[in-house]
């Protein structure tokens, strides 16, 4: 009997170690949220169904969304949880994000097409381990990853998102240590393609920004507000406000190459910046080509002006 009890207890422990699986589906006008086959929500909103799954997944897991729709609210997730949109379009229409997390670890989203007018797309605050892949489309600020819930956030990666017309910044961080991406493509955004604020240890491959804030003061790629220790291999900005802009006490950054074409202002501008190196590239049809102002020391820009 004792042996049987021990075996049963072991089986229960092993089961508890496996993450849960949530399924969010739409039939007619009714959304259903299930976790491991058990219904947790039936009602009128996509966000309600997905959030109910997240609440029920006490040890985390994956929430699969199987149908496109308007969220009518925010999908709030908790530790060790990922939202998998499976290629569906999630339309946001609020102010607190399509997917939101705060003060938790090991969270993220994948395979989502963002749409609509929500002020944020992916909105994560004071989290550690924030991983995204295949999250594309548009929202007010497509990615807002910050420290606004009581302290720095850590380890944000977003892969290679394509962020389409509408809204403000494509990717924006504030107070994040450890930022990485392969390629961010941002088109017709109202502000920056990528904006790193008060962040550190950032590493990116390429920022391709087209028509981001033309006629304004933002840039395809911008570092601001004491941003530190950032590297980017290639900034390719066309018809933006500026190509590359580092400002307000930022420093210790390396940009291997900047190509800026037909930007309404500077192709490359370092203002109130230190130890920032732009090692190459071509700036064509920008006014002016490049400048270093209010130099805090250790800055160099090596580009070809046309």
C-alpha positions in Angstrom: 0.0 0.0 0.0 2.8 2.4 0.9 4.5 1.6 -2.3 1.3 2.4 -4.2 0.9 5.7 -2.4 4.5 6.6 -3.2 4.0 5.8 -6.9 0.8 7.8 -7.1 2.5 10.8 -5.4 5.4 10.6 -7.8 3.0 10.5 -10.8 1.2 13.6 -9.4 4.5 15.4 -9.0 5.6 14.6 -12.5 2.3 15.8 -13.9 2.6 19.1 -12.0 6.0 19.8 -13.6 4.5 19.9 -17.1 3.3 23.3 -18.3 -0.4 23.7 -19.1 -1.8 24.3 -22.6 -4.5 26.9 -23.2 -6.8 27.0 -26.2 -8.8 30.1 -27.2 -11.4 29.6 -30.0 -14.3 31.4 -31.5 -17.6 29.9 -32.5 -20.1 32.3 -33.9 -19.8 35.3 -31.6 -18.7 33.2 -28.5 -15.1 33.0 -27.3 -14.1 29.9 -25.3 -11.0 29.5 -23.3 -9.9 26.1 -22.2 -6.9 24.9 -20.2 -5.9 21.2 -20.7 -9.3 20.6 -22.0 -11.2 22.2 -19.2 -13.4 25.2 -20.0 -12.3 28.4 -18.1 -14.3 31.0 -20.0 -17.2 31.4 -22.4 -18.2 34.9 -23.4 -17.9 37.8 -25.8 -14.3 38.8 -25.7 -11.0 37.3 -27.0 -9.1 39.0 -24.2 -11.4 37.6 -21.6 -10.9 34.1 -22.8 -7.1 34.3 -23.1 -6.8 36.1 -19.7 -8.9 33.4 -18.0 -6.6 30.8 -19.4 -3.6 32.7 -18.1 -5.1 33.0 -14.6 -5.9 29.3 -14.5 -2.4 28.2 -15.5 -0.8 28.5 -12.1 2.6 27.1 -13.3 2.5 28.8 -16.6 2.4 27.3 -20.1 1.3 28.3 -23.6 -1.9 29.9 -24.6 -2.8 29.1 -28.2 -5.1 31.5 -30.0 -6.9 29.9 -32.9 -9.0 32.6 -34.4 -8.5 36.3 -35.3 -10.5 39.0 -33.7 -10.8 42.2 -31.8 -9.4 41.8 -28.3 -11.9 44.1 -26.5 -9.5 44.3 -23.5 -5.9 43.3 -22.7 -4.5 39.7 -22.6 -2.8 39.7 -19.2 -0.3 37.0 -18.6 1.8 35.8 -15.7 5.1 34.0 -15.0 6.3 31.3 -17.4 3.6 32.0 -19.9 3.7 32.6 -23.7 0.9 33.6 -26.0 1.0 31.9 -29.4 -1.2 33.6 -31.9 -0.6 30.9 -34.5 -0.6 33.6 -37.2 -3.9 35.1 -36.1 -4.6 38.9 -36.2 -5.3 40.4 -32.8 -6.9 43.8 -33.1 -6.4 46.1 -30.1 -8.6 49.0 -29.3 -7.6 50.1 -25.8 -4.8 51.7 -23.8 -3.1 49.0 -21.8 -1.7 46.7 -24.5 -2.8 43.7 -26.7 -0.6 41.5 -24.5 0.6 42.7 -21.1 2.8 41.4 -18.3 4.3 43.1 -15.2 6.6 42.0 -12.4 7.0 38.5 -13.7 9.7 36.3 -15.3 9.9 34.1 -18.4 7.1 35.6 -20.5 6.5 36.4 -24.1 4.5 36.1 -27.3 4.9 34.6 -30.8 3.2 34.3 -34.2 0.9 37.3 -33.7 -0.2 39.9 -36.3 -0.9 43.1 -34.3 -3.6 45.5 -35.7 -5.8 48.3 -34.5 -5.3 51.4 -32.4 -4.3 50.1 -29.0 -1.8 52.5 -27.4 0.6 49.5 -26.9 1.0 46.3 -28.7 3.3 44.2 -26.5 3.4 46.0 -23.1 5.8 44.5 -20.6 6.9 46.2 -17.4 9.6 45.2 -14.9 9.9 41.7 -16.2 12.9 39.4 -16.5 13.1 37.2 -19.6 10.9 38.7 -22.3 11.0 36.7 -25.5 9.1 37.5 -28.7 9.2 35.9 -32.2 7.0 36.5 -35.2 5.1 39.4 -33.5 4.5 41.8 -36.4 2.0 44.4 -37.6 1.0 47.7 -36.0 -0.2 49.3 -32.8 0.3 52.7 -31.1 3.7 51.7 -29.8 4.3 48.2 -31.2 6.7 47.1 -28.4 6.9 49.0 -25.1 9.2 47.2 -22.7 9.9 49.3 -19.6 10.7 49.5 -15.9 7.5 51.2 -14.8 6.4 48.7 -12.2 9.1 49.2 -9.6 12.5 48.5 -11.1 14.6 47.6 -14.1 13.5 45.0 -16.6 15.9 42.4 -17.9 16.6 40.3 -21.0 14.3 41.4 -23.8 14.6 39.9 -27.3 12.2 40.3 -30.2 13.8 38.5 -33.1 13.0 40.1 -36.5 9.7 41.9 -36.3 8.2 43.8 -39.3 6.2 46.8 -37.9 3.9 48.4 -40.4 2.3 51.8 -40.8 0.6 53.6 -37.9 1.4 54.6 -34.4 4.5 55.8 -32.7 7.8 54.0 -32.0 8.3 50.5 -33.5 10.3 49.1 -30.6 10.8 51.2 -27.5 12.6 50.3 -24.3 13.0 52.2 -21.0 15.1 50.8 -18.1 15.9 47.5 -19.7 19.2 45.7 -19.2 19.9 43.2 -21.9 18.2 44.0 -25.3 18.7 42.0 -28.4 17.2 41.7 -31.9 18.2 40.4 -35.3 16.4 42.8 -37.6 13.7 45.4 -37.0 11.8 46.6 -40.0 9.7 49.7 -39.4 7.6 51.5 -42.0 5.7 54.8 -41.7 5.9 55.0 -38.0 5.2 58.4 -36.3 8.5 58.3 -34.3 11.5 55.9 -34.3 12.0 52.5 -35.8 13.9 51.5 -32.6 14.3 53.8 -29.5 16.5 52.7 -26.6 15.9 54.9 -23.5 17.9 54.5 -20.3 18.7 50.9 -21.2 22.0 49.0 -21.3 23.7 46.0 -22.9 21.8 46.2 -26.1 22.8 44.3 -29.2 21.1 44.5 -32.6 21.8 43.4 -36.1 19.9 45.7 -38.4 17.3 48.5 -38.1 15.6 49.2 -41.4 13.4 52.3 -41.1 11.3 53.8 -43.9 9.4 57.0 -43.6 9.6 57.1 -39.8 8.9 60.7 -38.5 9.9 62.4 -41.7 9.9 66.2 -41.0 10.2 65.5 -37.2 12.9 65.0 -34.7 12.9 61.2 -34.3 15.2 58.8 -36.1 15.3 55.4 -37.7 17.5 54.4 -34.7 17.7 56.5 -31.5 19.5 56.2 -28.2 18.4 58.6 -25.5 18.1 59.4 -21.7 21.5 58.0 -20.5 21.3 54.9 -22.6 24.5 52.8 -22.2 26.5 50.0 -23.9 24.7 49.5 -27.2 25.9 48.0 -30.4 24.2 47.9 -33.8 25.6 46.5 -37.0 23.6 48.4 -39.5 21.2 51.3 -39.5 19.4 51.7 -42.8 17.1 54.8 -42.7 15.2 56.2 -45.7 13.0 59.3 -45.5 13.0 59.4 -41.8 13.4 62.5 -39.5 17.0 61.5 -38.9 19.0 58.4 -39.6 20.8 57.8 -36.3 20.4 60.1 -33.3 22.1 59.7 -29.9 21.2 62.3 -27.3 20.7 63.3 -23.6 23.7 61.7 -21.9 23.8 58.5 -23.8 27.1 56.8 -24.5 29.4 53.8 -24.9 27.7 52.8 -28.2 29.0 51.4 -31.5 27.3 51.6 -34.8 29.2 49.8 -37.4 27.4 51.3 -40.4 24.7 53.9 -41.1 23.1 54.4 -44.4 20.7 57.3 -44.3 19.0 58.5 -47.4 16.7 61.5 -47.9 16.1 62.1 -44.2 14.6 65.6 -43.5 17.3 66.4 -40.9 20.6 64.8 -39.9 21.8 61.6 -41.3 23.8 61.1 -38.1 23.7 63.3 -35.1 25.5 62.9 -31.7 24.3 65.4 -29.2 25.3 65.5 -25.5 26.8 62.0 -26.0 30.0 60.3 -25.1 32.1 57.4 -26.4 29.9 56.8 -29.3 31.5 55.5 -32.5 30.0 55.4 -36.0 32.4 53.5 -38.0 31.2 53.7 -41.6 28.3 54.2 -44.0 26.9 56.6 -46.6 24.6 59.5 -46.0 22.8 60.8 -49.0 20.6 63.8 -49.4 20.2 64.5 -45.7 20.5 68.0 -44.3 23.0 68.2 -42.7 24.9 65.0 -43.3 26.2 64.5 -39.8 27.1 66.5 -36.7 28.6 66.2 -33.2 27.3 68.8 -30.8 27.7 69.4 -27.0 30.4 66.8 -27.2 30.9 64.9 -24.0 34.1 63.3 -25.3 35.2 60.2 -27.1 32.8 60.5 -30.0 33.8 59.7 -33.6 31.8 59.6 -36.9 33.3 58.2 -40.1 30.8 58.3 -43.0 30.7 59.3 -46.6 28.5 62.3 -47.3 26.7 62.7 -50.7 
